[in-house]
């Protein structure tokens, strides 16, 4: 079955830039989406269609995709950005959706 | 305002059946996909399946095919997730979420329903 691979954890100091990657063989053919989930809350989309930022999402969040890797970049990281981040995409035939395993962002 | 309101927490025994719900409001229910996502305690998100209410076209993750049933009642703008025989390993929080179109993410989420299965 199709899998998306993320690093389990990323740690950065406040004000630095955090980059979270998501690798998958079908990413050249399908969009990547990124969700933020804080403890006890439902997930929230922060990037759609590889790089689009939904209204209300801070400009510090950006996304890109190249080849088989999509990347979520958080510039000027703040304490409030500490959360789990998940990528999501589709399999080859766009029949099944898949989430990555999630990355815990720690703000030191 | 789009809202997805899920039914409350459940405590069940292994072997029991269960149907949880997700009531939608604030948009045209029939023409937006509704998906279900599992999150086991301390673990990540898992896509279970998605249904298109207008024609009940349903797609299941291979991991959940045959294990759960996803359905809708368009007359009350409600989606359902059901089990015929629960296992302890079904203990998790279940989220419903709305997807507007084929190139869209899950834009709106329910608050989650915690299902605990224990003897």
Interface residues (C-beta under 8 A of the other chain):
Chain A: X1 X31 X33 X35 X37 X42 X43 X44 X45 X48 X49 X54 X84 X86 X88 X94 X95 X96 X97 X98 X99 X100 X101 X102
Chain B: X35 X37 X44 X45 X46 X47 X50 X59 X61 X62 X63 X95 X97 X102 X103 X104 X105 X106 X107 X109 X110 X111 X112
